[in-house]
Amino acid sequence: MHRSPDHSASNVLSNGAVNGEHKYVKEGVSRIRKIWRKPPRLPPQLPPDEERNFRSSPEEQRLYWVSRQQKVKEAFIHAWSGYRDYAMGYDELMPLSRRGTDGLGGLGATIIDSLDTAIIMGADEIVMEAMSWIENKLIERIEKKGQVNLFETTIRVLGGLLSAYHLSGGDNVTTGDIGIPMTLKGVKSDILLEIAKNLGDRLLSAFTSSPTPIPFSDVVLHDRSAHPAPDGLSSTSEASTLQLEFNYLSKVSGDPKYGSEAMKVLEHFRTLPKVEGLVPIYIRYKELSFKVDGSVGLFSFRMV
C-alpha cells in the first residue's frame, strides 16, 4: 500500500527533531531505503565437510568435536601466554612490539575478559593466574584509577566479573553434552561479587550525577564522580547496552539500585520518535533528544 510522505516514519521523526535538522533526517532516511531495496549479497557457500560426513557413530562424532575444541583451547592458551609474558596487568598486549597498553581504563581488561572463557575451556592454570591477579590487584586499581569510559568498563570489567561469578555457582567440575570439562579451580565467587559491587557503585555515579535518565559517558573511579563528553552527546548504543550487567548485579547483590538506574534509559528511549524502529547514533543528555545530522550513521543504528 502506498503511503503519502506526509505520513511516513521519516516525517514523524522530522517533526520531533531539533529545529534546523529536519532536512537531514528526510535525506538520511531516503538513503537508507535505497540501500534496503538492494538484494542481499550472500557469502560464498562453504564446501561440505566430507571427512566429518564419513563419521557415523556417536563416539566418532564426539571425538571429532573434542579434537576441534582442543585446537581452540590451544590457541587461547597461546594468546594468554603472550599476554602474561609481555603485558600482564595491562589492558591489552601489542603483539608486534611485545608491550602492554592501557587503552581501556587500566583495569587489566584482558585478564578479567578472559576468566570466564578460561573457566569454560577448563584452563586450570589460566583461571588460577587470572583469579590471583583479580584478588590481589584489582581493588587497588579501582580505588586509585581516574577516568574510565562507562560503556567499556561495564561490558569488559563489570561484565567479566559477573560472568565468572555466574559460572562459579555450578559444581567444581561439569560438562556439557560433549567436550572439555569446565574448571573452577581457584575461583572465589565471594571475591568476584565483592569487587563487582565496589565497581558497580562507582560506575553508578554516571547515572546519579546526570540530571536526566541518560548517564554521563565517563566516570572518575577514585572519587566516584562522573562527567559528560565535551560535546554533550551520549552514544545511543552505549547507553542502551548497560542493562544486562546492571540488572544482573541487582539480582545477585539483592540491591535494586543498579538495575533501576540502567532501565531508566530504555524507558526514555521508548518515548522518542524513531525511523522504522531504528534510532540515530547519538542522544543529547540535556535535551533528551536524538542528534540527527547529515551523516545519519546508517550502519551504527541500533534496534531499541
Contacts in CASP RR format, 6 or more apart in sequence:
PFRMAT RR
TARGET T0000
AUTHOR 0000-0000-0000
METHOD contacts of the structure
MODEL  1
MHRSPDHSASNVLSNGAVNGEHKYVKEGVSRIRKIWRKPPRLPPQLPPDE
ERNFRSSPEEQRLYWVSRQQKVKEAFIHAWSGYRDYAMGYDELMPLSRRG
TDGLGGLGATIIDSLDTAIIMGADEIVMEAMSWIENKLIERIEKKGQVNL
FETTIRVLGGLLSAYHLSGGDNVTTGDIGIPMTLKGVKSDILLEIAKNLG
DRLLSAFTSSPTPIPFSDVVLHDRSAHPAPDGLSSTSEASTLQLEFNYLS
KVSGDPKYGSEAMKVLEHFRTLPKVEGLVPIYIRYKELSFKVDGSVGLFS
FRMV
5 11 0 8 1.000
8 29 0 8 1.000
9 29 0 8 1.000
9 274 0 8 1.000
9 275 0 8 1.000
9 276 0 8 1.000
9 277 0 8 1.000
10 25 0 8 1.000
10 26 0 8 1.000
10 29 0 8 1.000
10 30 0 8 1.000
10 275 0 8 1.000
11 26 0 8 1.000
12 273 0 8 1.000
12 274 0 8 1.000
13 25 0 8 1.000
13 29 0 8 1.000
13 273 0 8 1.000
13 274 0 8 1.000
13 275 0 8 1.000
13 290 0 8 1.000
13 292 0 8 1.000
14 22 0 8 1.000
14 25 0 8 1.000
14 26 0 8 1.000
15 22 0 8 1.000
15 273 0 8 1.000
16 273 0 8 1.000
16 289 0 8 1.000
17 25 0 8 1.000
17 273 0 8 1.000
17 289 0 8 1.000
17 290 0 8 1.000
17 292 0 8 1.000
18 287 0 8 1.000
18 289 0 8 1.000
18 291 0 8 1.000
18 292 0 8 1.000
21 292 0 8 1.000
21 293 0 8 1.000
24 292 0 8 1.000
24 293 0 8 1.000
24 294 0 8 1.000
24 296 0 8 1.000
25 275 0 8 1.000
25 292 0 8 1.000
27 294 0 8 1.000
28 294 0 8 1.000
28 296 0 8 1.000
28 298 0 8 1.000
29 275 0 8 1.000
29 296 0 8 1.000
31 296 0 8 1.000
31 298 0 8 1.000
32 275 0 8 1.000
32 296 0 8 1.000
32 298 0 8 1.000
35 298 0 8 1.000
52 61 0 8 1.000
52 64 0 8 1.000
55 61 0 8 1.000
55 64 0 8 1.000
62 178 0 8 1.000
62 179 0 8 1.000
65 178 0 8 1.000
65 179 0 8 1.000
66 178 0 8 1.000
66 179 0 8 1.000
66 180 0 8 1.000
69 121 0 8 1.000
69 179 0 8 1.000
69 180 0 8 1.000
70 180 0 8 1.000
72 121 0 8 1.000
73 121 0 8 1.000
73 122 0 8 1.000
73 123 0 8 1.000
73 180 0 8 1.000
76 114 0 8 1.000
76 117 0 8 1.000
76 118 0 8 1.000
76 121 0 8 1.000
76 123 0 8 1.000
76 126 0 8 1.000
77 123 0 8 1.000
77 126 0 8 1.000
80 114 0 8 1.000
80 118 0 8 1.000
80 123 0 8 1.000
80 126 0 8 1.000
82 93 0 8 1.000
82 95 0 8 1.000
83 93 0 8 1.000
83 110 0 8 1.000
84 129 0 8 1.000
86 93 0 8 1.000
86 98 0 8 1.000
86 99 0 8 1.000
86 100 0 8 1.000
87 93 0 8 1.000
87 94 0 8 1.000
87 98 0 8 1.000
87 99 0 8 1.000
87 100 0 8 1.000
87 101 0 8 1.000
87 110 0 8 1.000
88 111 0 8 1.000
88 133 0 8 1.000
89 108 0 8 1.000
89 110 0 8 1.000
89 111 0 8 1.000
89 133 0 8 1.000
89 137 0 8 1.000
90 100 0 8 1.000
90 101 0 8 1.000
90 102 0 8 1.000
90 106 0 8 1.000
90 108 0 8 1.000
90 110 0 8 1.000
91 100 0 8 1.000
91 101 0 8 1.000
91 102 0 8 1.000
91 103 0 8 1.000
91 104 0 8 1.000
91 105 0 8 1.000
91 106 0 8 1.000
91 107 0 8 1.000
91 108 0 8 1.000
91 109 0 8 1.000
91 110 0 8 1.000
92 100 0 8 1.000
92 101 0 8 1.000
92 102 0 8 1.000
92 103 0 8 1.000
92 104 0 8 1.000
92 109 0 8 1.000
92 110 0 8 1.000
93 99 0 8 1.000
93 100 0 8 1.000
93 101 0 8 1.000
93 110 0 8 1.000
94 100 0 8 1.000
94 101 0 8 1.000
102 108 0 8 1.000
104 148 0 8 1.000
104 149 0 8 1.000
104 152 0 8 1.000
104 153 0 8 1.000
104 156 0 8 1.000
105 145 0 8 1.000
105 147 0 8 1.000
105 148 0 8 1.000
105 149 0 8 1.000
105 152 0 8 1.000
105 153 0 8 1.000
106 141 0 8 1.000
106 145 0 8 1.000
106 148 0 8 1.000
107 138 0 8 1.000
107 141 0 8 1.000
107 142 0 8 1.000
107 145 0 8 1.000
107 148 0 8 1.000
107 153 0 8 1.000
107 157 0 8 1.000
108 133 0 8 1.000
108 138 0 8 1.000
108 141 0 8 1.000
108 157 0 8 1.000
109 152 0 8 1.000
109 156 0 8 1.000
109 157 0 8 1.000
111 130 0 8 1.000
111 133 0 8 1.000
111 134 0 8 1.000
112 130 0 8 1.000
112 134 0 8 1.000
112 138 0 8 1.000
112 156 0 8 1.000
112 157 0 8 1.000
112 159 0 8 1.000
112 160 0 8 1.000
112 161 0 8 1.000
112 164 0 8 1.000
113 156 0 8 1.000
113 160 0 8 1.000
114 126 0 8 1.000
114 130 0 8 1.000
115 127 0 8 1.000
115 130 0 8 1.000
115 131 0 8 1.000
115 134 0 8 1.000
115 160 0 8 1.000
115 163 0 8 1.000
115 164 0 8 1.000
116 160 0 8 1.000
116 163 0 8 1.000
116 164 0 8 1.000
116 167 0 8 1.000
118 126 0 8 1.000
118 127 0 8 1.000
118 130 0 8 1.000
118 183 0 8 1.000
119 127 0 8 1.000
119 164 0 8 1.000
119 167 0 8 1.000
119 168 0 8 1.000
119 182 0 8 1.000
119 183 0 8 1.000
119 184 0 8 1.000
119 187 0 8 1.000
120 167 0 8 1.000
120 182 0 8 1.000
121 180 0 8 1.000
121 182 0 8 1.000
122 180 0 8 1.000
122 181 0 8 1.000
122 182 0 8 1.000
122 183 0 8 1.000
123 183 0 8 1.000
124 183 0 8 1.000
124 185 0 8 1.000
127 183 0 8 1.000
127 184 0 8 1.000
127 185 0 8 1.000
127 186 0 8 1.000
127 187 0 8 1.000
128 185 0 8 1.000
128 186 0 8 1.000
131 186 0 8 1.000
131 187 0 8 1.000
131 188 0 8 1.000
131 191 0 8 1.000
134 161 0 8 1.000
134 191 0 8 1.000
134 192 0 8 1.000
134 195 0 8 1.000
135 188 0 8 1.000
135 191 0 8 1.000
138 195 0 8 1.000
139 195 0 8 1.000
139 198 0 8 1.000
142 195 0 8 1.000
142 198 0 8 1.000
142 199 0 8 1.000
142 202 0 8 1.000
142 221 0 8 1.000
143 221 0 8 1.000
143 222 0 8 1.000
144 221 0 8 1.000
144 222 0 8 1.000
145 221 0 8 1.000
145 222 0 8 1.000
146 220 0 8 1.000
146 221 0 8 1.000
146 222 0 8 1.000
147 218 0 8 1.000
147 219 0 8 1.000
147 220 0 8 1.000
147 221 0 8 1.000
148 218 0 8 1.000
148 219 0 8 1.000
148 221 0 8 1.000
149 217 0 8 1.000
149 218 0 8 1.000
149 219 0 8 1.000
150 203 0 8 1.000
150 206 0 8 1.000
150 215 0 8 1.000
150 216 0 8 1.000
150 217 0 8 1.000
150 218 0 8 1.000
150 219 0 8 1.000
150 226 0 8 1.000
150 238 0 8 1.000
150 242 0 8 1.000
151 217 0 8 1.000
151 235 0 8 1.000
151 238 0 8 1.000
151 239 0 8 1.000
151 241 0 8 1.000
151 242 0 8 1.000
153 199 0 8 1.000
153 203 0 8 1.000
153 219 0 8 1.000
154 203 0 8 1.000
154 242 0 8 1.000
154 245 0 8 1.000
154 246 0 8 1.000
155 241 0 8 1.000
155 242 0 8 1.000
155 245 0 8 1.000
157 199 0 8 1.000
158 196 0 8 1.000
158 199 0 8 1.000
158 200 0 8 1.000
158 203 0 8 1.000
158 245 0 8 1.000
158 249 0 8 1.000
159 196 0 8 1.000
159 245 0 8 1.000
161 192 0 8 1.000
161 193 0 8 1.000
161 195 0 8 1.000
161 196 0 8 1.000
161 199 0 8 1.000
162 192 0 8 1.000
162 196 0 8 1.000
162 245 0 8 1.000
162 248 0 8 1.000
162 249 0 8 1.000
162 252 0 8 1.000
164 187 0 8 1.000
164 192 0 8 1.000
165 189 0 8 1.000
165 192 0 8 1.000
165 193 0 8 1.000
165 196 0 8 1.000
165 252 0 8 1.000
166 248 0 8 1.000
166 252 0 8 1.000
167 182 0 8 1.000
167 184 0 8 1.000
167 187 0 8 1.000
168 184 0 8 1.000
168 187 0 8 1.000
168 188 0 8 1.000
168 189 0 8 1.000
168 192 0 8 1.000
169 184 0 8 1.000
169 189 0 8 1.000
170 184 0 8 1.000
172 183 0 8 1.000
172 184 0 8 1.000
172 185 0 8 1.000
173 181 0 8 1.000
173 182 0 8 1.000
173 183 0 8 1.000
173 184 0 8 1.000
174 181 0 8 1.000
174 182 0 8 1.000
175 181 0 8 1.000
175 182 0 8 1.000
193 252 0 8 1.000
193 253 0 8 1.000
196 249 0 8 1.000
196 252 0 8 1.000
196 253 0 8 1.000
197 249 0 8 1.000
197 253 0 8 1.000
197 255 0 8 1.000
199 221 0 8 1.000
200 246 0 8 1.000
200 249 0 8 1.000
200 258 0 8 1.000
201 224 0 8 1.000
202 219 0 8 1.000
202 221 0 8 1.000
202 224 0 8 1.000
203 219 0 8 1.000
204 257 0 8 1.000
204 258 0 8 1.000
204 261 0 8 1.000
205 219 0 8 1.000
205 224 0 8 1.000
205 225 0 8 1.000
205 226 0 8 1.000
206 215 0 8 1.000
206 216 0 8 1.000
206 217 0 8 1.000
206 218 0 8 1.000
206 219 0 8 1.000
206 226 0 8 1.000
207 215 0 8 1.000
207 261 0 8 1.000
207 262 0 8 1.000
207 264 0 8 1.000
208 261 0 8 1.000
209 216 0 8 1.000
209 225 0 8 1.000
209 226 0 8 1.000
209 227 0 8 1.000
210 216 0 8 1.000
210 226 0 8 1.000
210 228 0 8 1.000
210 285 0 8 1.000
211 286 0 8 1.000
212 268 0 8 1.000
212 285 0 8 1.000
212 286 0 8 1.000
212 288 0 8 1.000
213 264 0 8 1.000
213 265 0 8 1.000
213 267 0 8 1.000
213 268 0 8 1.000
213 288 0 8 1.000
214 234 0 8 1.000
214 239 0 8 1.000
214 265 0 8 1.000
214 268 0 8 1.000
214 283 0 8 1.000
214 285 0 8 1.000
214 288 0 8 1.000
215 226 0 8 1.000
215 234 0 8 1.000
215 239 0 8 1.000
215 242 0 8 1.000
215 261 0 8 1.000
215 265 0 8 1.000
215 285 0 8 1.000
216 226 0 8 1.000
216 227 0 8 1.000
216 228 0 8 1.000
216 229 0 8 1.000
216 234 0 8 1.000
216 285 0 8 1.000
217 228 0 8 1.000
217 229 0 8 1.000
217 234 0 8 1.000
217 235 0 8 1.000
217 238 0 8 1.000
218 226 0 8 1.000
218 227 0 8 1.000
218 228 0 8 1.000
218 229 0 8 1.000
219 225 0 8 1.000
219 226 0 8 1.000
220 226 0 8 1.000
220 227 0 8 1.000
228 234 0 8 1.000
228 285 0 8 1.000
232 284 0 8 1.000
232 285 0 8 1.000
232 286 0 8 1.000
233 282 0 8 1.000
233 283 0 8 1.000
233 284 0 8 1.000
233 285 0 8 1.000
233 291 0 8 1.000
234 282 0 8 1.000
234 283 0 8 1.000
234 284 0 8 1.000
234 285 0 8 1.000
235 281 0 8 1.000
235 282 0 8 1.000
235 283 0 8 1.000
236 269 0 8 1.000
236 279 0 8 1.000
236 280 0 8 1.000
236 281 0 8 1.000
236 282 0 8 1.000
236 283 0 8 1.000
236 290 0 8 1.000
236 302 0 8 1.000
236 304 0 8 1.000
237 281 0 8 1.000
237 300 0 8 1.000
237 302 0 8 1.000
239 265 0 8 1.000
239 283 0 8 1.000
240 265 0 8 1.000
240 266 0 8 1.000
240 269 0 8 1.000
240 302 0 8 1.000
240 304 0 8 1.000
242 262 0 8 1.000
242 265 0 8 1.000
243 259 0 8 1.000
243 262 0 8 1.000
243 263 0 8 1.000
243 265 0 8 1.000
243 266 0 8 1.000
246 258 0 8 1.000
246 259 0 8 1.000
246 261 0 8 1.000
246 262 0 8 1.000
247 258 0 8 1.000
247 259 0 8 1.000
247 262 0 8 1.000
247 263 0 8 1.000
249 255 0 8 1.000
249 258 0 8 1.000
249 259 0 8 1.000
250 256 0 8 1.000
250 257 0 8 1.000
250 258 0 8 1.000
250 259 0 8 1.000
250 260 0 8 1.000
266 304 0 8 1.000
268 288 0 8 1.000
269 279 0 8 1.000
269 304 0 8 1.000
270 304 0 8 1.000
272 279 0 8 1.000
272 288 0 8 1.000
272 289 0 8 1.000
272 290 0 8 1.000
273 290 0 8 1.000
274 304 0 8 1.000
277 303 0 8 1.000
277 304 0 8 1.000
278 301 0 8 1.000
278 302 0 8 1.000
278 303 0 8 1.000
279 290 0 8 1.000
279 301 0 8 1.000
279 302 0 8 1.000
279 304 0 8 1.000
280 290 0 8 1.000
280 291 0 8 1.000
280 292 0 8 1.000
280 296 0 8 1.000
280 297 0 8 1.000
280 301 0 8 1.000
281 297 0 8 1.000
281 300 0 8 1.000
281 301 0 8 1.000
281 302 0 8 1.000
282 290 0 8 1.000
282 291 0 8 1.000
283 289 0 8 1.000
283 290 0 8 1.000
283 291 0 8 1.000
284 290 0 8 1.000
284 291 0 8 1.000
END
